Amino acid sequence: MSETTSFFNEEALTKAVESHSSEAQEIIESEDKFERLIQRLEKILKTIPAIGKYASDLACMVSLVKSYIKKEYTDIPISAVVLIVASIIYIVSSIDLIPDFIPALGWLDDVAVFLWALKTLHTEIEDYKTWRKDNGKQIIDEI
């Protein structure tokens, strides 16, 4: 993770994600808006090969937000939920630190934002995985 995120300093990544915080808060309030955001994310993920090995972590983050929206899982600071949604918005947004139309390099900032969010929220994500397992929300067995 550190190799990718070293291309961007934490201040730049924080600023990039925070620019989507108010939109993220609005999306958290609407299950329909969140579902539309996730559908856009799925379409984009098909084109980013570098994110493949972290797809399960991304799916877990999406599951966490869905559980939060449904008020099933609320043992997490709203700031963490906003960070997840704002990161997803950044990934699907056409306005980036590096424009997506630049071959190969265009997705580098999206991957960096995702990996930074994953690193920043590691404890919250692990807590959610434990909660999901303890509450029968685990669909597949751990490998």
Disulfide bonds with the S-S distance in Angstrom:
none
